[in-house]
Amino acid sequence: MEEKVLTPIDLRKNIVQITLEKKNLIGVVARVGIVLDISGSMQSLYKKGVVQEVVERILAVACKFDDNGTLDVWVYDHLFSRLPSVTEEDFDQFVNKHIMNNDAIHKFGRNNEPPVMEDVIRKYTIEEDSGVPVFIIFINDGGVVKPTKKIIKESAIQPIFWQFVGIGYSDFEVLKELDTMEGRVVDNANFIHLSDMDSVSDEQLYDQLLNEFPSWIKSATTKRIIR
C-alpha cells in the first residue's frame, strides 16, 4: 500500500494535536478566528508572505478545534473588513487573493482595534450565538489604542478568549498590561511577543498560543460563560 505523503498542513495539525494533549485540551470544541493588523508598518510582512504563513499556521489550530475546520478572518487598520473564512481546501494564496489584490480592503493606515473587536463580538454573540468557546488570535505589530482595554473588560462575560500576538520590536505597552487588568469576571486575554515570527518553530508557536486558553476554559465554564 502506498504511504500517504503528509502535506505541511498535515504536519502542523500533528504538532497541534501533540500540543493539545500536553495542555489537556483534547475533546475541546472551539471556534477559531484570526484578526490581522494591516496598518502601514505591516506592509513588508504582507509583501514577503509572512502573513500568509501566519494564516496557514493558525489554520492548523482551527482544523483541530473547529468541527468544520474553519478559520474566520478579519483585517484592520483604522477601518476593518470581515473576510471569507478559510479552510484546508482554499488557503493557498488566501492573503493575495482576498487582501492584497482586493481593492475593497482598506490597507496600511493607522491602528484602531475597538471597531474590529466589536465586529468579532457581534459575529459570535449575536449573529452566530452558539455558546461554543471562541479562540481569537490577534496579530499586531504595536500601537494598540488604549480603548482596546475597555472592549476586553466588557467582553469578559462573553465566551471569547483573546490571544494577542505581538510581532516586531514595538514596546506593546497596552498589551503587556492585559494580565494585570482588574475588573473582569475572568481573565479573558493573553499576550505573547514574538520578535521574529519566522524564527519561531511550529512547536514553540502552538505551545505559547495555547498557554492560557486551558485555564480560561476552566474559569469560563465554572462561571457559566461557556454554556
N, C-alpha and C positions, 0 to 999 in steps of 0.2 A: 504494500500500500504506500502510495506517495505521501511523504511527510509534508504537512502544511507549512509554508513559509510565513512566519509572523511578520506582519507589517509594523511600521513604527507605532501606530496607534494601538495595535495588539500588545506590543511590548510595554507601552506606557500603562495600558489597562492592567497588565500583570503586576506592575510596580504599585499601582493604586491599590490593587487587591491586597498585596502584602502589607501596605500601609494601613488599610482598613482593619486588617487582622490585628496589627500591633496596637491600634487605637481603640480596639473593641467596638468597631463601627459596622461589623458585618450584620447585614439584615436591616440596616437603617435606610429608609427611603427618603430622599430629599430632592427638591427641585434645585437646579443649579443655574446661576446666571453670572455673566461677566460684564463689568462696566469698564470701558476703555477710555482713558484720558486721550483726547485728541487736540489738546492745546498746542500752541506754537512750538514749545520746547520738545514735543514728542515727534516732530516731523521726521527726523532722521531714523527713528526706530520703526516708523511705518515704512519708509522707503527701503530700509535694509532688510525687511522681512521679519524683524524681531517680534512685532505684534502678531503677525500670522502664526509664528511659532508658539507664542503665548496662548493663542486661541486653541491651537492643536493640543497643547499640553493640558489645558483646563478641560477640553472636551473629554479627555480620558477619565477625568473625575466624574463628569456628568454621566458618562456611559455606565459607571458603576453605581451611582446613587439614584438616577432617574429611570423610572420604568421604561420610558420611551427613548432613553439615551440622547436626550435633547439638551443643548446648551443655549439658554436665552442670552441675547447680546444687546448691549447699549453702547453708544459712544457719546461723548460730551466735550464741549469746551464751555463757552458761555451759553450755548444752546445745546440741545441734546436730540438724539434720534434713537428710537427703538428699532432695531434691525430684525430681519428674519432670523429665527432660531437656526442653529447649526447642528448637524448630525454627522455620523460617520460617512454617510452617503454623499455629503455635499460640502465638506470642509475645505477641499482643495481650492486654493485661490480665493477663499472667502473674503479676506481683507481687501484684496484688489477689486474684486467684483462688487462687493456691497458697500465699500467705504471709499477707497482711493479713486475708483472710476465712476463714482456715483455723485453727480453734481448736486443732488438734493441734500447731501450730508454737509453740514457746516463743519469746517476744518480749521485748525491751527489758530484759533482765537485765544481768549483768556479763560482761566478756570472759573467754573461756578457749579459746585457739586449739588446743592439742595434741589434744584429742579429735576435732575435726572434721578436722584434718590426718591423723590416724591412719586415719580413715574414707576419706579421699581415697586414701591409700596402699593401703589394703585393697582398694578398688574396682579400682584399676588394676594392682596387682601380684599379687593373689590371686584375686579374683572374675573379673576380665576381663584376665588377663595376656596381652598380645599382643606385647609388646616395642616397640610403636609409641611414639614420644615423646609425653609429656603436657605440655601447657602450661596451668598453673593461674594464673588471675588472682584475686588475693586482696585484696578490698576491705575496708579497715579505717580507722576514724577515731581510732585511738590506743588506748593502754592495753594493748598486746600483752604477754602474760605472758612472763617470761624463759625458762621451759622450752621455748618455741617454738623457740629456737635449737638445742636438743638434737635436736628432731624433724628440723629442716633438715639438721643434720650427719648424722644416722643415715640420712636418705633420699637422701644424695648418691650412693649406689650404685644407686639406682633411676632409671628413665628418666622422671623427673618434674622439671620446672623450675617453680619458684615465683616468680611475678611479683607482688610486693606493691605495692599502690597505696594510699598514704596520702591520705585526703581530710580537709579541715578544717584546724584550726590547732593540733593537738597537737604535741608535740616528737618523737614517734616514735623515742624513744631506742633501743629494741631493734632496730627495723628498719633504722636508719641504720648499724648495725654489721654488716649482712649481707655487704657487700663485703669487709670485712677479717677475717671469721671464718676461723680456721685449722682444720686437722684434717679437711678434706674432700678426697676424691679429685678432685672437680671443683667449680667454683663453680656451685651449682645454684639460686641465688636472686638476685633483684634487687629494689630498692626505688625507687619514684618517688613524689614528693609533689606532689599537685595540690590546692592550697588550695580552689579552687572548680571542681568538675568541669564545671559548666555553661558556664564561660567558656573551656574548652579545646576547640579545634576537633577534628573527627574526624582531620584530618591530623596535628595535634600529638599527639593521644592514641595513634594507632596507631604513629607514629614512636617515641614513648617506650616504649610497651608492648613493642615488638619489638626494642628496642635490644640487649639482651644474649642473647636467645634464640638468634641465629645462632652466637655463639661457644660457647654451651653445647652446641648440636647437634654442632659440630665436636669439642669435647673429649669429650663423652659417647660419640660414635661411635668416636673413637680409643681410648678406654678400654674399649670393648665394653660400655658400659652400655646403649646403644641397639643392639639386635640387628639 
